[in-house]
Amino acid sequence: MMERMKEKNPDRNEHIGSGQILIVSYSYSGNTHRIAQEIQKATGGDWSEIYPWQPYPMAFPELLQQVKQEVQSHYRPGLLPTSHTPQAYSAVFVGSPNWCGTIAPPLASWLYQNDLSGKVLLPFYSHCGGVSGDLRGDIFRLCPKADVREALSVIDDGGEELPDILREWFIKTRITEFRIFRAGQERSFL
Ligand SMILES: Cc1cc2nc3c(=O)[nH]c(=O)nc-3n(C[C@H](O)[C@H](O)[C@H](O)COP(=O)(O)O)c2cc1C
């Protein structure tokens, strides 16, 4: 099976086989996905977007009411199938908007459904400067056997400074120690 995949797409196979970086993100209005996209550009990792089965309401009052209820009851919404599973990766960036001082329920579902023991997790989130919460702690409580590194919080989508913000965070979290691959070539992180 692996040999057949390799024939079809040798670069991709080597990338997955190298067990390096996965980026997983949920985003309601696009900011977190933009951060995820920039991480993907910088790391050459694979990116998997999370979508709940049931989309959230469009109108803010209903959205807020539903999110508050879900957060308070630790509700785990069902998810659509994702493009990548985390087994083959050693480091997983996990992103979400800050919703009511915590991670959005779709990311909580994904973390709950997947075994992330022994993996390095790098939480990142977008927020609007409101309640800050402890998103790293929330992720650690869901994945107590993972090595959860310092979380990155970004206002909205980080604007033009985002690449610099990411660079500093990569160094601080020592993710730069990971080898990364692009088009089948190993290269340095930054
Ligand atoms: C239901 C809801 C709750 C939110 N709660 C918070 C909050 O507690 N603290 C905060 O700073 N921002 C909060 N926000 C703002 C979002 O985190 C912010 O707009 C973020 O950039 C959205 O990211 P996204 O575009 O990836 O969905 C909330 C937004 C919504 C819709």
Ligand as a Chemical Component Dictionary entry (heavy atoms), coordinates in Angstrom:
data_LIG
# 
_chem_comp.id                   LIG 
_chem_comp.type                 NON-POLYMER 
_chem_comp.pdbx_formal_charge   0 
_chem_comp.three_letter_code    LIG 
# 
loop_
_chem_comp_atom.comp_id 
_chem_comp_atom.atom_id 
_chem_comp_atom.alt_atom_id 
_chem_comp_atom.type_symbol 
_chem_comp_atom.charge 
_chem_comp_atom.model_Cartn_x 
_chem_comp_atom.model_Cartn_y 
_chem_comp_atom.model_Cartn_z 
_chem_comp_atom.pdbx_ordinal 
LIG C1  C1  C 0 -19.321 33.335 20.486 1  
LIG C2  C2  C 0 -18.053 34.142 20.557 2  
LIG C3  C3  C 0 -17.382 34.270 21.760 3  
LIG C4  C4  C 0 -16.190 35.000 21.833 4  
LIG N1  N1  N 0 -15.536 35.098 23.024 5  
LIG C5  C5  C 0 -14.363 35.792 23.097 6  
LIG C6  C6  C 0 -13.657 35.901 24.332 7  
LIG O1  O1  O 0 -14.043 35.344 25.365 8  
LIG N2  N2  N 0 -12.492 36.612 24.348 9  
LIG C7  C7  C 0 -12.011 37.233 23.231 10 
LIG O2  O2  O 0 -10.969 37.884 23.303 11 
LIG N3  N3  N 0 -12.658 37.135 22.019 12 
LIG C8  C8  C 0 -13.828 36.444 21.944 13 
LIG N4  N4  N 0 -14.494 36.343 20.743 14 
LIG C9  C9  C 0 -13.916 36.976 19.543 15 
LIG C10 C10 C 0 -13.199 35.958 18.652 16 
LIG O3  O3  O 0 -12.278 35.180 19.395 17 
LIG C11 C11 C 0 -12.423 36.696 17.552 18 
LIG O4  O4  O 0 -13.338 37.430 16.759 19 
LIG C12 C12 C 0 -11.606 35.784 16.664 20 
LIG O5  O5  O 0 -10.747 36.573 15.865 21 
LIG C13 C13 C 0 -12.482 34.928 15.759 22 
LIG O6  O6  O 0 -11.662 33.994 15.093 23 
LIG P1  P1  P 0 -12.163 33.222 13.781 24 
LIG O7  O7  O 0 -12.278 34.279 12.658 25 
LIG O8  O8  O 0 -11.100 32.224 13.483 26 
LIG O9  O9  O 0 -13.486 32.593 14.068 27 
LIG C14 C14 C 0 -15.681 35.628 20.676 28 
LIG C15 C15 C 0 -16.380 35.516 19.450 29 
LIG C16 C16 C 0 -17.549 34.772 19.393 30 
LIG C17 C17 C 0 -18.271 34.641 18.060 31 
# 
loop_
_chem_comp_bond.comp_id 
_chem_comp_bond.atom_id_1 
_chem_comp_bond.atom_id_2 
_chem_comp_bond.value_order 
_chem_comp_bond.pdbx_ordinal 
LIG C1  C2  SING 1  
LIG C2  C3  SING 2  
LIG C2  C16 DOUB 3  
LIG C3  C4  DOUB 4  
LIG C4  N1  SING 5  
LIG C4  C14 SING 6  
LIG N1  C5  DOUB 7  
LIG C5  C6  SING 8  
LIG C5  C8  SING 9  
LIG C6  O1  DOUB 10 
LIG C6  N2  SING 11 
LIG N2  C7  SING 12 
LIG C7  O2  DOUB 13 
LIG C7  N3  SING 14 
LIG N3  C8  DOUB 15 
LIG C8  N4  SING 16 
LIG N4  C9  SING 17 
LIG N4  C14 SING 18 
LIG C9  C10 SING 19 
LIG C10 O3  SING 20 
LIG C10 C11 SING 21 
LIG C11 O4  SING 22 
LIG C11 C12 SING 23 
LIG C12 O5  SING 24 
LIG C12 C13 SING 25 
LIG C13 O6  SING 26 
LIG O6  P1  SING 27 
LIG P1  O7  DOUB 28 
LIG P1  O8  SING 29 
LIG P1  O9  SING 30 
LIG C14 C15 DOUB 31 
LIG C15 C16 SING 32 
LIG C16 C17 SING 33 
# 
